Amino acid sequence: MLQDTEPIIIELDIKKLMVDNIVITIGLAILFIAIQYICLKDFQFSFFQMIIGIILFILLYILFVILHEAFHLIGFMIFGGVPFKSLKYGVNLELGVAYATTEMPLPNHAMKKALLLPFWTTGVLPTIAGFYINSTALLLVGACLIAGAVGDFAMYKELHKYPKNAIVKDDPNLPKLYVYIK
């Protein structure tokens, strides 16, 4: 079925996304820290706390990047009904990105949901938790993961142009999608 039609190719500009990611991360980090300071007024500075905070940030960031990609896989299974054996996960060192993909094509509406699931679970929820427990490390991780979803939002924006029943195939090696209109 997919071989019968010529696909529409959606390809992201990784360099532009990396710049966008850095700008959004810095902006959100400043915003979140300012809100934390204004609302919670509980800033105490010590060298020891700073070192612990940096270590906690690094550990949480690594964990949440892994979870971000895992939530894409969960989204593929829940929203797209793909089998576990069709999922792939890893790191592309050449591009400097973690990835999650499926060999199975998905309907457009399922792919869009799978693209945005990690934004909510690894970006927004940790940020809310960071404000709730007054954790600067968690707020900064939330800022990084919200900004880290910039590529997911770019893909979502492009997919939004096509019918919900269009078939979307993820490229296993590049940040590229193939859209097949029925």
N, C-alpha and C positions, 0 to 999 in steps of 0.2 A: 504494500500500500504506500509506504513512504517513498519507495523508489519510483513511483509513477509520476510524481510531481517534483518540480524544481523547488528547493527550499529557499525561504527568505533567511538570510544570515544576519544575526545580530552579534556584533563583535565589539568588545569594550576596549577602550584605550587605557591600558594599565598605568601608564605614566601620568595621565591626567587624573585618574582615580586616586593614585597615590598622593598627588598634590592636594586634591580635594579632601582626602582622608586626613592629612596632616593639618590643614586649615580648620576643618570641622572639629578634629580632636582638640586642638589648642583652644578654639572658641568655646567648646562645651566644657572643657576642663576649667577655664577661667570662670565661666558662668556658674558651674556647679559649686566651685570653691567659694565664689562670692555669695551665692545663696546660702551655702552652709555657714559661712562666717556671719552674714547678716541675720539669719534666722536662728541659728543655734548658739552663736557667740561662745563657743567652747573650744577655742584654739589655745592649745598649750604647746610650746615648742621646746623640744630637747633633742640633742644629737642622737641619743639612744632611740627615742621614739621615731625619729626620721629614718634611721637605719632599719628598724623593724618595719616601718611603713613601706619603705622601698622594697624590702624582701617580700612582704605580703603582697604588694602590688604585682611584682614579677610573677610570683606563684599563682595569684588569682588570674592574671592576664593569660598565662599559659593554659591554665585550666579552662578559662572561658573561651579561648580561641578553639580549643579542642571541642568544647561543648557547642560552640557556634556551628561548626561543621557537622557535628553529630545531629544537631537539630535540623539541618538540611536533610540529612538521611532519614530522620524520623518523619519529616514532612513528606518526603517522597513516598514513604510507605503508607502513612495515614491518609494523605490527600490524593495521592496518585495510585495507591494500591499496588505498588511495585514489590516484588519479592526481595527478601533480604539478600539473596545471592546475587542480585543485580547491582548492588551498591558498591561503590569504591570510595576510598578515603585516603588522603595523604597530604604530602607537602611537595610543591613544585619549587625546588631550590633555585632553578633558573629564573623564574618569575618572582620568587620571594613570597609566595602565597600558599596558604593551606587550601585544600579543595575537598569537596564532597560531590559525587556525581552518581548517576545511575545509567546503566546501559539501556534501560527501557525508556521509550518515549512516554511523555505524559500529556494529558490535556492541558491547554493553556491555563485554565482556571486552577488546576492542581499545582502547576509549576509556580504560578504567582504566589500561592499560599506557602509553598515550600521555601520560596526565596525569602519571604518576610518573617517566617516563624522564628529564626534566630535573633532577629532584631528585637523582638518582644522578650524572648526568654533570656538572652545573654546581654542585652543592652538596657532595655527599659526596666525590667525587674531588678537587676542588680543596682541600678541607679536609685530606684525607689527604696530598696533595702539600705543602700548607703546613706540616704537621708534619714531613714527611720532609725538606724542604729548609730548614726553620726560617724560613719567610717569614710575618711578621705580616700583611703586606698580603694574601697569599693566604688566610690563616686568616680574616681579617675579611670578605673577599669570599665565602668559603665560608659563613660565618655568615649573611651577608645573603641569599645564594641559597638556603640551606636554609630560612630563615625566609620567603623570597619564595615558596616552594612551599606556603605555608599555604592559598592558594586552591585549588591543585591537590588538596591533601589533603582539603579540605572537599568538593570535587566528588566525589572518589574515595569518601569516606565515604557520601555520598548515593547514589551509583551502586551501592555495595555492597549496598544493600537490594533491588536488582532482579535478575532472572535474567540470566545471562551472555549469553543470546541476545537480550535486549531490544535494540531499536534506539535509538541515541542520536544526536540531531541537535544540533550546536553552534549557538548563536545567533551570527550574524556581528557583532553590534554590542554585545552586553551579556554580562556573565558569567552566562550562563543556558544550561541544557541542557534539551532536550525528550526525554523517554523514552517510547518506544512499546513496550508489552508485546504480544507476539504472541499 
